[in-house]
Each structure stands twice: as structure tokens, then as C-alpha cells.
Amino acid sequence: MYDPLVDNVPPSDQHQPDSFWVSEKSSDAYLPLVGEHKTDVVIIGAGYTGLSCALNLAQQFGVECTVVEANQPGWGCSGRNGGFVLPGTGRLSVQQMRQRWGKSVSQSIYAEYLNSIDTVNQLVDEGIDCERVAGGYLKLAHKPSLVSALHNQAKELAADYGDSILSLSADDIATKYLSGTRAYSGIYYPNAFGINPWLLCQGIAKKAADAGVTICGNSAVIDCQRVDKQHVLRTKSASITANTLVVATNGYGQRNLYKGLKDRTFPVISSIIVTQPLTPQQLLDVGMAAGLMFMDTRPLKYYYRILADNRLLFGGRGAIEGKKANNAKYQKALKDGLLATFPNLYDVKISAFWSGWVSVSLDDYPRVYHDPQNKILYSSGYCGAGLAFSIQAGKRLAQLHCAPEQLPDLPFWKSPLKQFPFALARRPALKTFYAWEAFKRKVGM
Ligand SMILES: Cc1cc2nc3c(=O)[nH]c(=O)nc-3n(C[C@H](O)[C@H](O)[C@H](O)COP(=O)(O)OP(=O)(O)OC[C@H]3O[C@@H](n4cnc5c(N)ncnc54)[C@H](O)[C@@H]3O)c2cc1C
């Protein structure tokens, strides 16, 4: 698999992402950029961030823009994720946000999370058919010592953050939500819902194209320079000059494409397996309420949901390097996790396995950033929780460019992403962390 820390340029001949969600493997809706072009705003990357930014620039502000994508829209995370539309991003709990910024700011951040869910709902209501399934999301305590922290979090969210979160006991969970695995307690987010992420991405791309955005597929940007106050980008078959540049490459961005983002995120692999459709007995054994999605509280989380045709989707950590991502060992590790969670599925068959690059920020929250002097914007660092938030971030990027006075006062757009101090040590450190977490799991810590 392509590796952003190793490869200088992503492949541009892979068309659609290698994920279960893709329904039209051969359709190449967006043609490559050929020859010399000019545009007002050029956006690198046609995932949710880039496409949502383009859609909002064109639709709300009448800005002429061009999206340049290495493959087809959704080839990155946006066509590979688990489809959990959740209120949140980054890795900070509300308690950690409150400690960092105070209660009022953290309430405004949480309001932005709820806005991001509304933004996705609105896109779906406007006609994007992406198999939306209502049902909510349950965060499960994987050990007794986490029960009270989780209940306090639910209490605080319900009392001070305007979200109707429910606290659930182990008995509530086993009788009403999930009987096939053990949880010590949980909290239930009723506003969360599931979707087919690739279809959502195709829908946003089509909406953007209908609003006048030019989307170029199979056009990896190999060079990006600032020349005479313009941005000049080159692909294999074209060049494009623009007044403003938006970098929307997130975990798929190369280290040296744009130096303002060099080593400011850490691309980490997340992987998913999907089983064959479960039999009626296996569904009973799993005992999941319809439409619900789950995640546990481990630092290396497992997340799972049942899809419309009764397959179980199960995700978690993947390899460290791109060249090892498709190794059978990582598929087996996820299946072992699935069996440890649902022992009754011992004879279940796996029908799909794939991986993608999420982008981790040094201080656990993303930035939606504008450098007005150099006319560059970016949004990145969602730490693996960016489905809803990246779509909201695209909207905010468009406002940062055209109407910054419309933005709420939030930390996301107040500073650039921080640079990792020992960038070359990121992978060795991750290896050590994974080994430690594997040990803890083995001894039941
Ligand atoms: C396995 C997995 C499961 C996940 N599950 C969830 C989930 O359930 N819920 C959730 O909230 N989040 C989830 N995420 C995270 C979520 O998918 C991402 O945060 C989100 O899709 C980020 O969108 P994006 O547009 O910023 O980046 P991406 O969708 O990754 O798009 C970046 C694009 O940039 C393009 N690009 C890179 N370099 C170049 C170049 N040089 N030239 C041209 N194009 C370039 C890439 O081809 C890519 O298409 C998951 C991620 C993974 C990998």
C-alpha cells in the first residue's frame, strides 16, 4: 500500500479505494487534468475535506475552484472508513477539553461537533443516497475501573453540552443493546448514525461538480511551488496556476509536497474486516440492537457495526508501514479481536479486509488553518475521527477564505498544527506503544 512517509507521490492509477463500500469499481467519473490551466482556488485531495470545501466555495460564495485528486474521489480515508457519523474529532474527552480551554470554549467545541452531524444529515436530506441508518452509538467500558469516568462523562455531556447522552449499566446493555459480548457499562449517543462512506463521498463530489467545481481524477500533484505570488502545481500531464491553495490530503499527504505541513501530522494505519452475512443464529449470538454502532474504551480501540445485509464490520489498528498493510497477519489480528469480542462467531468467514491512513496530530486535535499572507489553507489531524468533522471543516475552510467573520470563536483555526519534535522516531515509538498495548490486552490489564 502507498506510504506517505516513504513515497514521494501517491499512485494515480488506482481509481477507486480498495474497500468493501465501492459499488462501481470501473466508474471513472472524473477525468485527469491535461495541459495548462488557471483557477482561483486549487484544492489538493478529493476526500470529504477537499470536496466539502469546494462545494461551499462554489455554492455559497461563487468562487471558481478546481479539485485535483490522485485517483478518484474517496480513494483516501473517505472511501475506506467505518461509516460511523459521530459527534467529535481528535482524541480529547470533554473533561480534557475543559481542562485545556475552560468550560465555555469546550461547550462551543462540542456545539461544533453537533453542527457537523447536522451538516452530514443535511447533505443526506438534500438527496445524497448513502444508506443512512439511524440507531446511535455506544461507547463501552472494557474494564470496571472505567465505569465511573464514563458515567461522569455522560452526566456532564447531558447537563452542560446539550447532547442527550444516556448512561447505561452492564445489565441495560446486555438486555437492550448488545448481549454477545461483555461490557462493564456504556454511554449511548443517540444522534450518531451509520452510512456508506464511499457513497457519501461520491454524493458530495457530484453536488460540487453540479455547483460548477472542476474535479480532476487520476492527477497526483507531484510538485507545488509559490511563483510570483501564485501557486503553481504540476501533475504528470498538466500544470495549474491558482491564487489560493487548499491542502486537503490529510493522512495521505506526502512529507515534502507542502512544507507548511511537513511532519505536522503522523499518518497511522487503521484497518477493517467485514464478514460474510451472519446466519440468523450468529445474529442472535451477537445480539446487537438494529442500527447500533459500538466502540470500546481501549487506547487501541475496536469498533463494530452490523451492515444492512447482516455482515459484521469490525475495525482496529493495522500495520505500521504501508508495505506491510496487506499482510495476512494484520487481517488475522483483527479476526482474533473479533473472536475475543464475540466468541460464538468462531466459524465466521471474512469477505473483505482493507486499510487506510488516518492522520494524528501532536496535541490530539485537528486544525482548520488559514495563512492569509501566503494564501494557503489546510485542515488535517482528525486522529481517525473525521467523517462528520472533516465535512464541517471543509465548510469552515470556505468561510475562512471568504467570510472569516462568520466563524465561531474556536481553537481549531487559531494556530497551525504543531510539528512533531522527533519526526523520525514516530514509527519506532508507535511500535513500542503497540507492543505495550498487546501485552496489556494479553494479561487483561
Ligand atoms: C479504516 C478507517 C476507518 C475509519 N472510520 C471512521 C469512522 O467510522 N468515523 C469517523 O469519524 N472517521 C473514521 N475514519 C477517519 C475518516 O475517514 C477521515 O478522518 C476522513 O475521511 C478524512 O477525510 P479527508 O478528506 O481529510 O482525507 P482523505 O479522505 O484521506 O482524502 C485525502 C485525499 O488526498 C489525496 N491526495 C494525497 N496526496 C495527493 C497528491 N499529491 N495529489 C493529489 N491528491 C492527493 C488522496 O488521494 C486522498 O483521496 C476512518 C479512517 C480509516 C482509515
The ligand as a MOL file (V3000), in Angstrom:
LIG
                    3D

  0  0  0     0  0            999 V3000
M  V30 BEGIN CTAB
M  V30 COUNTS 53 58 0 0 0
M  V30 BEGIN ATOM
M  V30 1 C -10.1080 2.2650 8.2960 0
M  V30 2 C -10.6240 3.6280 8.6990 0
M  V30 3 C -11.8150 3.7310 9.4150 0
M  V30 4 C -12.2920 4.9840 9.8040 0
M  V30 5 N -13.5290 5.0460 10.3980 0
M  V30 6 C -14.0460 6.2520 10.7260 0
M  V30 7 C -15.3730 6.3330 11.2460 0
M  V30 8 O -16.1000 5.3480 11.2910 0
M  V30 9 N -15.8140 7.5590 11.6660 0
M  V30 10 C -15.0310 8.6810 11.5710 0
M  V30 11 O -15.4490 9.7590 12.0310 0
M  V30 12 N -13.8030 8.6420 10.9750 0
M  V30 13 C -13.3050 7.4630 10.5350 0
M  V30 14 N -12.0910 7.4050 9.8900 0
M  V30 15 C -11.4100 8.6740 9.5660 0
M  V30 16 C -12.0870 9.4230 8.3780 0
M  V30 17 O -12.3100 8.5430 7.3190 0
M  V30 18 C -11.1900 10.5880 7.9310 0
M  V30 19 O -10.9690 11.4510 9.0250 0
M  V30 20 C -11.7710 11.4070 6.7820 0
M  V30 21 O -12.2050 10.5980 5.7200 0
M  V30 22 C -10.7210 12.4090 6.2940 0
M  V30 23 O -11.1330 12.9450 5.0570 0
M  V30 24 P -10.1170 13.8280 4.2220 0
M  V30 25 O -10.8510 14.3330 3.0610 0
M  V30 26 O -9.4810 14.8480 5.1030 0
M  V30 27 O -8.9390 12.8390 3.8010 0
M  V30 28 P -8.9450 11.6530 2.7370 0
M  V30 29 O -10.3050 11.1090 2.5150 0
M  V30 30 O -7.9000 10.6970 3.1600 0
M  V30 31 O -8.5520 12.3660 1.3800 0
M  V30 32 C -7.2530 12.8090 1.0730 0
M  V30 33 C -7.0900 12.7000 -0.4320 0
M  V30 34 O -5.8960 13.3870 -0.8120 0
M  V30 35 C -5.4360 12.7500 -1.9770 0
M  V30 36 N -4.0250 13.1090 -2.2050 0
M  V30 37 C -2.9660 12.9330 -1.3700 0
M  V30 38 N -1.8370 13.3880 -1.9390 0
M  V30 39 C -2.1850 13.8620 -3.1570 0
M  V30 40 C -1.4590 14.4410 -4.2250 0
M  V30 41 N -0.1280 14.6290 -4.1690 0
M  V30 42 N -2.1270 14.8050 -5.3580 0
M  V30 43 C -3.4690 14.6360 -5.4420 0
M  V30 44 N -4.2140 14.0780 -4.4670 0
M  V30 45 C -3.5730 13.6970 -3.3270 0
M  V30 46 C -5.6150 11.2640 -1.6740 0
M  V30 47 O -5.6200 10.5130 -2.8640 0
M  V30 48 C -6.9390 11.2630 -0.9220 0
M  V30 49 O -8.0350 10.9120 -1.7580 0
M  V30 50 C -11.5610 6.1720 9.4890 0
M  V30 51 C -10.3830 6.0600 8.7540 0
M  V30 52 C -9.9210 4.8020 8.3430 0
M  V30 53 C -8.6540 4.7020 7.5420 0
M  V30 END ATOM
M  V30 BEGIN BOND
M  V30 1 1 1 2
M  V30 2 1 2 3
M  V30 3 2 2 52
M  V30 4 2 3 4
M  V30 5 1 4 5
M  V30 6 1 4 50
M  V30 7 2 5 6
M  V30 8 1 6 7
M  V30 9 1 6 13
M  V30 10 2 7 8
M  V30 11 1 7 9
M  V30 12 1 9 10
M  V30 13 2 10 11
M  V30 14 1 10 12
M  V30 15 2 12 13
M  V30 16 1 13 14
M  V30 17 1 14 15
M  V30 18 1 14 50
M  V30 19 1 15 16
M  V30 20 1 16 17
M  V30 21 1 16 18
M  V30 22 1 18 19
M  V30 23 1 18 20
M  V30 24 1 20 21
M  V30 25 1 20 22
M  V30 26 1 22 23
M  V30 27 1 23 24
M  V30 28 2 24 25
M  V30 29 1 24 26
M  V30 30 1 24 27
M  V30 31 1 27 28
M  V30 32 2 28 29
M  V30 33 1 28 30
M  V30 34 1 28 31
M  V30 35 1 31 32
M  V30 36 1 32 33
M  V30 37 1 33 34
M  V30 38 1 33 48
M  V30 39 1 34 35
M  V30 40 1 35 36
M  V30 41 1 35 46
M  V30 42 1 36 37
M  V30 43 1 36 45
M  V30 44 2 37 38
M  V30 45 1 38 39
M  V30 46 1 39 40
M  V30 47 2 39 45
M  V30 48 1 40 41
M  V30 49 2 40 42
M  V30 50 1 42 43
M  V30 51 2 43 44
M  V30 52 1 44 45
M  V30 53 1 46 47
M  V30 54 1 46 48
M  V30 55 1 48 49
M  V30 56 2 50 51
M  V30 57 1 51 52
M  V30 58 1 52 53
M  V30 END BOND
M  V30 END CTAB
M  END
